[in-house]
Amino acid sequence: MSIWICRACGAHSESRSGPPPKCSICDDERQFVPEGGQEWIARETLASTHSNDWTELEPNLISIGVSPAIGIGQRALLVLSSHGNVLWDCVPVLDRKTRDRILELGGIKAICLSHPHFYTGMVEWSEALGGVPILLPQADLVYVTRTSEHIRPWLGDRYEVLPGITLHRLGGHFEGSCVLEWEAGAEQNGALLVGDTIQVVPAKGWVSFMYSFPNLIPLPAREVRRIASRVADIRFDRIYGAWKEKVISSKARESVARSAERYIRRLES
Ligand SMILES: [Zn+2]
């Protein structure tokens, strides 16, 4: 079996005979196949040209990216806790140095993901770290491009991963789109790790919500209203998005409420 990585989105695919004909993530209307067509990189090639970066964002929260950037360019976030560590979202590469560093910190208890565009190297990470359970909402299992015995589907809207670390399935961008509540984050005021279930936008203190970001397909007002009402029940002050500049340091709960209201007003005016 060989592993192929989609150059455009970073999804891993397994194949017995050369690269697969297409990437089901890029083929979906929420993504796109680049002008030049579908391209794959062999896992061994990618491992020789790319490595991870490692940045502490606040105590017990580490950002792990890939350098040079590949695919969508998102980061993974490693949450450290006394009950065990949790990986939020994933990237297509895990180099040896980063794997060893994570193992020195006690390894990972669970891999949790915001949505299928960031599933990327989750199976590789799980296997390299000793078979870490990958918690995926049942609704999005259909988007898995590399299957694994370590995938643990879950049902419902809320899942406590570890004490103080909880998945909330908000839907919207994908039916299974999630955020991760980290109660100890932001100096115990709570941090919400959002991927692009809630998208931090360039204007300071604002967010947005989309069905497709690259193809600019909005969500219906009723979906945004529903997401905002779910978020209003979570206690947090800070938001970490999927890229390094995507942070709302404080009063992020108000940011979500205000942004949802603005979005709905635009759709309904
Ligand atoms: Zn792809």
Residues whose N, C-alpha, C, O or C-beta is under 5 A from the ligand:
A	BS01	ZN	C6 A8 C9 G10 A11 C23 I25 C26
